[in-house]
Amino acid sequence: MAEHPSRRLPLLPLPAPEAAGRSKRGGGFSKVRLPPHARQVERIGPKLPRLLEAFERKGIELRAELAGAEPELALVIETIGSVDRFVNAVKQIPEMEWLGEVEEELIPPDEDFQDARDPKKQLSGCLYLVMTDRRAVEALLSLWERYRRDRAAPFARRLAPFKTAFAHLKEIRFWGPEDRIRETGILDDWRERLQASPESVRAELELWYRRDPTDRTLREQIVRRVVEGGGGRVLAQSVIDDIAYHGLLAEVPSTLAEALLESLDVALVKCDEVMFLRPVGQVLAVPSADAPGPSGPPPGSPGAAEPGPPIVALFDGLPLEGHALLAGRLEVDDPEGWASEVPAHHRRHGTAMASLILHGDLGEGGTPLGSRLYVRPILRPVPWPIEPPPEQVPEHLLLVDLFHQAVRRLFEGNGAEPPAAPTVQILNLSVGDRCRPFDRFISPWARLLDWLAWKYGLLVVVSAGNHASPLRLSAPPRSAGLPEGAALRRLVYQALWSDAHLRRLLAPAEATNAFTAGGEHADNAGAFSPGRRLDPCPLDRDGLRLPSPVSAVGPGVGRAIKPDVLFPSGRQLFDVPPGSSGGVTVLTPSKVTAFPPGQRAAAPGAQPGELSATRYLCGTSNAAALASRAAARVCERFPELLDGNDLNQPPGRRYLAPLLKAFLAHGALWGEAPEVLRELLAGPDRSRASRATMGRLLGYGFADQERVTSCQEERVTLVGWNELAAEEGHIYLVPLPPSLSGKPVWKHASKLADKVPYGLLVTLEVAPGVEIPIYEEVRLRLRPRVVVEP
């Protein structure tokens, strides 16, 4: 529906909510066929005595290494389905310490566990992690013995979940070497580094977090002895109690790394106090090596207002502060003094992201933000044989610790120094850890984001991550007639979906409280000459919107919708090799950025002192930057959006972050993409491309901010904010316009320690051409409301 600025109307307030109790969700297990009691006894019975044997071995080892240390091990209890109130049952055994639970998906059925309706259907379950000692295992064996003798034997009420767990138990074991390196990328990282024949390599050791400081120190001492016993050393240590994180940065000899590549029979990976071994320095931006594109004129006009205090913080690489598009608009906070060591022509990623946040895609011609941008460098160039070098988090720092200190500096200062930028409301992370695709366990970085977003009232915007791995199409090379249009799209998306398990979110994109921006295959570059490059997802008709072929796919923690929304990330082109093998064409993402398509942003110049160069670039980094820009525009427009409707004061900081997240997501639409993707992925059998599949690819849909931040006579958006305590609910009664009544027209429709703030948007809209004054009718039926800030 076309809109004229004069017709824009402010948002309306939601009526005051009515208090209500929290709705109860259904619990229990799905219809899973479980093994008979006798079969469970046969399967599980022999495994439990081995747990005691493991403690005997561990005790002997500890007495030899560290006098006074008692053996404790992490117990893994794997069930089909989840067990209600299991955490409370574990806490009834004093010697057991609850570590957490992880949902499992895609568990293959077997002769013991099957879906009652579909024996071939994959199952879901849970991993329960518990720290135990010998006495705790003996207590567990006592409960098992009672269950073994009689499956109907009564259990104490608070221990009853153990009996349910025994019936659904698939596996019980201790955390082992395979768990410590699964999906961490440490082996691939060390294998790559060892090709350069270094004397040593580094790794992050994530320890099991212990609540008791004395016990924690003792367990760290054990790990340090293991590292030093292998000829290595610990370089850094970090404990963050708020997210239950305990990490060490270790350097070990290359000979030890080589031994680990050969066998897991290495003390470091067998150390029971270690939860994960992870690579370091994998958060990086890899620039292209081609020349920059055309120069761009500086924005603004004579007499333009001075930018205000920063609303957005960019944690990235160093920007080119003197660039014509950035000069006077940045607050660069560089406490480590990296600026004196990083030459201007190496400042690529930070410059581009700052440009996109402040100005958007230069091909769009948008107005700059009215606020300055706070920039904290966390990436810097690394020694590299090819120019320009990639930018990454320095390997001598623990990323989680660096990020924690950097955010605290924003709002609390550092010692005698005042807060660096307390006005910041939005934090942009256009980076991701390529070695940490989301797999069952939420990363420490994502846990930290969740906590910091809550603690400081921040909207954290994170890029979903890029996957630049080649696409293998079941088609001949272009010389033999590579398909075009819809036929090419079909091959591309089928190849993408077949590798979806390898294209998961990159940490910290799985963070629950963060807004994760995925990429849309779109930009404002217009027509372009592909040269030898290929557009794998041609948009050959108006209105066609598709996800980027390099954007990571979901879901998130607990099968949450991730990415949240797709923002334009540029039309990523691919290079086509001259030949093929076995009827397969391999496409690789093009690194050419001097020419369109892509999103145009500021860049270092080819010549020293050149301060107006631009470059075209693609990726979810761009999408996150544009999402942060959209959120900042909402912040700047709040007086305009709320004026005159009892909402003329912006919400307090506690409510603004969830409200901004609602603004970003509320206007998103799938459009025709699900139908197009179902056809591309599944052909005639569209049932294979389920709604869950669409959620993994599209999130909540493609961004459309104008639908949320502007009302018309035919569309009204109501806004509200409040907070909920445990077991509490709110009911909003939204007045339906009388003109809509009876008309066949299209319409839109755990225990908590603290109250949870929320933001809520509700939109009523009719299709274009239906002349119904929804805005005015709703406004007249609303009661005045006063918002009281706590």
N, C-alpha and C positions, 0 to 999 in steps of 0.2 A: 504494500500500500504506500503510494507516494506520500511524502510528508513535507509540509512547508514549515519553516522555523516558527512562523507566527502562530501555528496551531499547537505548538508544544505546550503541554500542561504539566503542572507539578504532580509528584506522586501523592497518593492519599494515604492517611494513616489507617492501619487495621484497628478495628474496635478492640477494647480491652478484653483480654481472654478470660474465660471461665476456668476455675481450677478443676482438675480431674485427676483421678488416680492413673497410674501408668497401666497401659493395656498389657495384659499377660500374653506372652507368646507361647505357642504350643512347643512342648519339649519332647524329649525321648528320642528314640531311634527310628529310622525309616524301616520299612519292611525288609529286614535282612534275615536270611536264614542262617542261624547260628549252629555251630557243631554241638552234638549231644554232650551232656555232662561227662560221660565216660571218655569221649574223644578229647575234651579239653584236659582232663586229668592226664591222659596219655601224652598229649602234646606238650603241656606246660610243666607237668610234674618234674621231669628230669632236669629242667633248666634251673629251677630254683636252688637246689643244693650247690650248683656251680657258683652261685653268687657268693656264698660263704667261702668257697675255695679262693675266689678272687681276692677277698679281703685278707686271707692268710698270706697270699703272695705279696699284696700291697704292703702289709705290715712289715714283712721281712725287708722289702726294699727301703721303706722309710727309716727303719731303725739303722740301716747301713748308711743312709744319706744324711738324716737330720734327726738327732735324738729328741724325743718328746713329741714328735708329730704323730697324730693319730690318723689312720687311714680313713678317707672318705671318698666316695665315688658317686658319679652322676648316673642315676638309674633311668633308663628309658623304658616307659610302659606304653606300648603301642596297642591301641584298640581300634576296632571297626565301629565307627560312630563315636559320639562323645558321651561322657559320663557326668550326669548332672551332680553338682555339689562335690565333685571329686577333690577339689582343692581344700575344701573344709575337712574332708575325711583325712587327707594327708596330714593336716595340721594337728590331728588328734594323736599322732605318734610323735612324741617330743623330739626324737632323734632324726626325724625327717625334715628337710628344708625344701619348701616348694620353690622351684626354679622357673616354672612356666609351662605353657602348653602351646602346641602348634597344630593347626588344622592340616590334615593331609587330604589330597585329592588323587583321583585316578589310580586307586589301588586295584590291581587286577583281582578278579574273583578267583577262588580256587575251590577245591572239594569241601573245604570247611566253612567258608563264608561266601554267600551269594545273595544277590537281590532276589527276594521271593517272587517277584513278578517277571524279572528278566535276568536269568542266570548269567548272561554274558555281560551285563552292565557293570561298569567300573564303580568301585565303592569309595566312600569317604571315611575318614577316621581322624584320630587325634594321637599326637605324641605328647605324653606327659613326662616332664623332666623333674626329677626329684634328687636332691643331694642326700645321701644316706651314709650311715656308718654300720658297723656290724650289728649293733643292738637293734637298729631300725630294720635291717634285713631279717633278723630273727623274729621280730614282731610281725613282719609281713608273712614269713613262713608259717607262723602260728595261725594267722587268719586263713592262709591257703589250706592248711591242714584241716581246719574246720569246714571249709567249703568242699574239700576233696572227699571227706567222709560223708557229707550230706549237703547237697546243693540247696536244700530248704532250711538248713540250720540257721537259727536266728543270729543276727549280728547286732551289736549295739547300734542305736539309731544313727549316731554320727559316723559310724564306720560302715554303714550299709552300702555306700557307693563302692566299697572294695568288692563286695560280692557281685555287683553289676559289672565292675571292671573285669573280674575273673571270667565271667560268662562271655564277655566280648573281647577278651585278650587275644591278640594276634601274635605278639612277641614281647618278651621282657629280657633286657640285657643291659649291660653297662655301655656308656658312651665310649667309642673306640677310635682308633686312628683314621678309619675311613670317614667317620663323622666329622673329624677335625679339618679335613681338606675337601669334603664334598662341595662342589659348586663354588669354591672360593677362588679358583683360578691360580692358586699358588704354584702348582706344578708347571702349568703353561708359562707363567711369568718367569719362574726360575730357569726353565728350559731355554727361553728366549734370551735371558740375560747371560747365561753361561756360554752362549755362542761367542761372546766378546772376551772370554777367558778372564773374568775379574777374579780378584783374590777373595772377595766376599760378596754376599748378597744380603738383602734385608727382608724382614717380614714383620707384620703386626701380629702379636700374640694376644688374642682376646681370652682372658681368664674367666673362669666361673666366678661371678661376683658373690662375695660373702658379706653379709650384713655386719658381722662382728669385726671391728677393725683389727683386733689382735689376730684373729684367725686369718683375715685377709692378708696381713703382713707375712704370716707364716707361710701361706700358700704361695705368695709371690717369691719368698725366699727359696722355696723348693724349685720354682721355675727358673729363677736366676742360676741356681746351681746346675740345672740341666743345661742351660745355654752355655754357661762358662765351662762345664765339663766337656762340651763338644767343641771347645775352642772359640766360642763366640763371646759377645758382650751385649749388655742391655744399654741402649742409648737414651731411652726416654720412658717415662711412666706416667699414666694418667688414671685417676679414679674420679668418676662423676656419679655420686650417690643417687642423684635424682633420676637417672636412667639406668641404674644398676650396671654400670660399665666399669671394667677394670682391664686396662690394656698396657702392653709393653711393646716398645719398638726395639727389635733385636737385630744385630748383625751377626751372621754366622759364616764360617769358612765355605768356600765353594765346594770343597770336598764333602762337607756334610750335605749340602744341597744335592750334589751328584748322587750320594748314597740314598737320599730320600727318593730321587727319581727312579732308582733301581728297585727299592723295597721300602715298605712301611715299617720295617723292623729297625727303626731309628728312635733313640730316646726322646727327641724333641716332639715327634708326632705321637709317641706313646705316653707322654706326660699327662696324667689324669687331671691335673689342675688346669689344663688348657682346654678351652672350648673350641676355638678356631685358630688356624693359621691362615693369614691373609696377605696378599701382596701390598706393597706400599707404592705411592706415587702414581696411582692409576687414574686419578681424577685429572684429566688433561684435555686440552683443546689442540687439535692437529690442524694447522693452517695449510692452505694451498700455496704452491710455489710460483704461481703465475703473477704477472704484473697487475697492479691495481687498475681499476676502471676509470671512468671519467670523473672530473672534478665536479663538486657540487657547491652551489652558492650558499653562503651562511644564511641561516634562517632569521626570521623576525623582520622588523621594520624599524625605522628611526623612531625613537621615543617609546619603544616597547618597555613595558614594566620590568623592573628588576625581578628576577626569579626569587621566590620565597624560600623558606627553610625546607630541607629535604623531607619528602614523604616516602621515597623509595631508597632502599640500600641495595647496592649491587656488590655481591661478593664474587670476584672474578679476577681476571688479569689486570695489569696496569693499563689505563687508557692513555691516549695521546692528548694531554690536557690542553695543548695549544691549538688543536684542530679547530677550524672555523666553525664547525657544527657543535663543538663542545665548550669552547672558551667561555668562561664566566658562568658556566652552568654545572660545574662539578665541585664537590668537596671530597678530595682524595685524602684518605687517612692511611698513612704508610708508616706505622710505628717501627717496622723492621728496617726501614731505609732502603727498600729494594729499588726505588726510582733512580737512585744514583748509579745502579748497576745494570739497568735494563735499557738498551738503546731504543730510540723512537721507532725504528722500523720493525722491532720485535713485538710491539704493543698492538696486536691485532684483535684478539678476541674481546678483551675489555673495551677497546675502542668501539668495535661493532655493536656490542650489547648496550653500551652507554648511549650510542646513537639511536638504536631502536627504541629504547625506553623513552628517551627524551623527545624524539621526532617521529617514531614509527617508521614504516617503510617509506624511504624518500620518494619512491615512485608514486606514493599516494598523495603527497603534498599536504600532510596534516600539520596542524599548529603545534609548536613545542609545548611541553609541560610548563606550567606556571611556577614550578618549584625546582630547586636544584636537586642534583642526584648525588647521594653519598656513595663513595666507592671505597671498598676495602679490598686490597689485593690479597688473594689467597693462592693465585697461580703465578708462576714466573718461568721464563724460558729455561730449558735444560741444555746442557752440552749436546750438540747434534751435528753430524757430519754434513747435513744438507740444510741450506737456508730456505725459508726461515725455520727456526726450531719450534717444536711443540712447547706449549705452556702447561705446567703441571704443579700440583702441590709438592713442595720440596720434600725429598725423601728423608730428611733428618727430623721431620715433624710428624707427630701423630695427628691425622686430619681431624678426628673428633675433638681433640684437645684444642687445636688451633681454632676450630670453628666456635667452640664453646667460649673461649676467651674473647674472640672477636665480637660475638653478639653481646656478651656481658659488657664489653667496652662501650657499646652503643648507648646502653641505658644506665649503667652503674659507674662508668669511668674505670680508671685503673690507678689504684692507690690515691695519690693526691690529685690526679687529673680528673676533671669533671666528665660527665657523660659526653661521648663523642657526637651523638646525633639523637637526642631523645625524642625528636619529632617524627622519626621514622615509623611508619605504620606497615610498610610492605617490604619484604626482604626477597630479593630475586636471586635464584640460583640457576643459572643457565649452564650447569655442569653436571656430570654424573660419573660414577665409578664404573668403568667398563668391565672390571673383574667382579662386580657384585650385582649380577642380575638377580632379581628377587626370586628366592626359592625357599618357601616355607618360613624361614626365620627373618624377621624384620632386622635390618642392619642397625648397628649402633648409631650411625649418622641419622637415619630416619627416626629412631627413638629420640635422639637429641632434638631434632626438628619439632617433633610432637610436643616435647616438654617445653622448649623455648617459645613456641607459638602460644602455648597456654600461659606460661609464666609472664610474658611481656605483652600479651595481647597483639601478636603479630599475625599478619597474613603472609605465609611463606609460599612463594610461587616457585615451583621446581619444574625443570624440563623432564619429560618422560625418558629421554635418552635416544640416541641414534644408533642404528645398527648398519654399519657400512659393509657388511659381508656381501659377497656376490650373490646374485640371483641366478639360479639354474633353471632355465626354461626348457620345457620339452618341445623344442621347435628347432628347425634348421637355422643357420645364420642368415643375416639379412641378404647376402648375395644369392641365397636360394629362396628368397621370398619370405622374410620374417613378417608375420601378420601385422596388421595395423588396426587402429581404432579399438572397438570392443573386443575383437579377437585377441589383440595384444594385451589389453587389460586383463582378460580372463587368464592368460598364461602367467602374468605377473602376480596377480593376487592369489592364484592357486599355489604358486611357488612360495609366496610370502606366508600363506597359511600353513603350508606343509612344514615350514621352519618356525612356526610361531613359538614353540617351546624354547627356541634359541634366541628369540627376539623379545624377551621379557623386559619389564621395567628395570632401569639401572638405578641403583641406590644413589640418592635417598628418595627416589620418586614414589616409593611405596608408603611414605609417611602418611598416616591417617589424617592428621590435622593440616597437612599441606595441600595446596591446590596444584595438581599435576597437569601441566599443559602438554598435550600431544600435538602432532603436526598435521596440518591440512595441506594437501598438494595444491597450493595456491599462492599467488603473489600479484603485484601490480606492475610487473615488467612488460605486459602486453605481448605483442607478437615478437618472435625472435628467430634467429637463424641457428639451427641446431648444429650445423657443421657435421662432424662425425659422431655427435652425441645423439642419444635417443631419449625421447620423452616416454617413459614406460606406462604412464597413466594419462593418455591424451584426454583433455576435457573438450570433446568435440561437439558438445551441445550446451546451450545456455542453461545455467542453473545446476549443472552437474558438479557435485562436491564429493571428494574422495580423500581418505586418509593418505598421508605421505608414505611412500614405500620404504622409507628409512626410519619411521617413527616406531618406538617400542610399543608393545601391546600389553594389556592387562591380563588378569585382574590384579587387585592389590590384596592386602591382608584380609583374611576372612572372606575372600571372594568379593571384596568391595569393588565398586565401579572405579576403574582407573584405566587410562588417564581420565581426568574429570571432564575436560572440554578440549576440543581441537581448535587451535588457533593457526592462522596461515603460517607456514614455515618455509615457503618457497617451493617452486617446481623443480625437484631434484632430477637432473638428467643422468643417464647412465652411458658408459662407454661400451661399445660392442666390438669384440675381437674379430679379426678377419676370418677365423675358421671356427669349427666346432668339433666336438668329440662325441661319438655315439649318439648322434641326433639331439644333442643338448647344446643350447646356446647359453653362455655365461655372460651376464651383464654385471659391470662393476660401477659403483657410484662415481660420477665424474668429479674431479677436483678443480675444474676450471671455474674461476669466480670473477674474471675480468669482464665477462660478457653476461647478458641476461640469458635465461630467466634467473629468478631468485629475488631476494629482498635487498634493496640497495641501502647501504649504511656507510658511515664514515670509516676510513681506513688510513693507515700510514701511507705516505706517498712513495713513489719510486725514487725520488731525488731528495737529498737532505734538505730540510727546511720546507718541504711541500706540505701544506696544512689544509688542503681542501679536497684531497683525493677521496674517492668512494669505491666500494666493492660490492659485488653481488654475492650473496651467500644463502645457504639453505640449512635447515635442521631444526630440531626441537628447541635448541637454544634460542632461536629467533622467536618461536612460539611462546616460550616463557617470558621473554622480554616484552612482547606485545601484550601478554596477559597482565604483566605488572603495570604496563602503561595504561591499559584499560581500567585497572583498579585505581590507579592514581587519578585518572580523569574523573572517576566517580567521586573520589575524595574532594577534588577541587570543585566539583559541581554540586556538592551537597546543598549549599544554600539555595541554589537555583532549583534543585530537584524537590526540596522540601518546603519551599517558601509558601506561606499563606495557608497551611493546612495543619496547624497545631504541631508541626514538625520542623519549625524554623530553627531548631537547635540540633546539630549533628549528634549522633549517639556517642556515648562515652567510649573510651578506648576499649573497655572490656567487651563491648558489643560490636565494635566496628569491624574487627577481623572476621567473625562469622558472617556479618552482614555483607562485607565486600565479597566473600566467597559465594554467597547467595547471588549477588549481582552478576558475578562472572558466569555462574552456571545456569541461572534462571532463564536466560534468553536462548540457551543452546537448543538446536533442533537437529534431528536426524535427517529430516527432509526425505528425499527419495533414495538416499544412500543405502538403507537396508535392502530395498528391493534390488538395487543394482548389484550390491555385493552378494546377495543370495544367488542371483543369477550367475555371477562370475565364479563363485566358490563351489556351488553345488549343481549348477545346470538345472535340469528338470526336477531333480530330487532336492527341492528347496528345504526339506525338513532337516538336512544335514547342517545348514547354516542357521543355527538357532538364535533366539534373542540373546542368550548369554554370549554367543559368538559376536553379535553386533556390539554388545557392551564392551567386550575386550578390544574391539577395533575402533569404536567410535566414542566410547565414554558416554557422556550425556548428549553429545552431539557437537555440531559446529557452532562456533561463537557467533553471536548476533547481539551485540551490546545495545544497539539502538532500540530494539524491541523492549528493553527493560528500562532504559533511562529516559524514555520519552513517552508520555501519554498522549492520546488523541481522543476525540469525541467517541470513536469506535473502539478504543482500547484503554483500559485503566489498570494500573499496577498499584497495589496496596502494599505498604511496608510496615514492619513492626520489629521490635526486639524485646527480649525479656530474658529470664533465666529459669532453670529448672533444678530442683533439688532431687534427691533420691526418691524413687517411687512416686514422682509427681508428674502430672501431665497438664497441658493447656488445650482448651478448645476455643477456636476462633469461629464466630458466626459471621460469615461474610454476606452482606445484603446482596441478593440477586436482583439485577435491574428488572423492573416490571415489564419492560419491553421484550425481555427474553423469555418470559413465562409462556410455555406452550408453543414456542416457535421452533420449527425444525431447521435451525441454522447451526453452523459449526461453532463450538464453544471450547474453551480451555478449562480444563479443569485440574547392669552389675552394681554394685554398691558404689555410691559416690561420697567422697569426703567433702567436696565443695559443690556449690551450685554451678551449673553449666550454662554460660550465656549462649544465646542463639540469635540469628537473624532470620527473618521470614519475609518472603515476597510471594504475592498472589496476583496473578494476572487474569483478567476477564477480557475476552476479545472476540469479535465476530469477523467473518471473512470479508475481504474487500468487496465493496459494492452493497453491503447490507447497511442501510442508513439507520442505525440505532444509536442514540446518544448515551452510550453506556457510562462514560465518565461522569456526566452531569447527574444521571439518575443514581449512581452509587454515591456520589458526593452528598447529595441531598438526604440520603438515607443513613449516613454515618452519624454517630453521636460524637460530640467533641471529646477529645481525649487529652489528658495531661500525662506526660512521661516524667516520672520521678527517678532521677539518677541516684544510685546508692553511693 
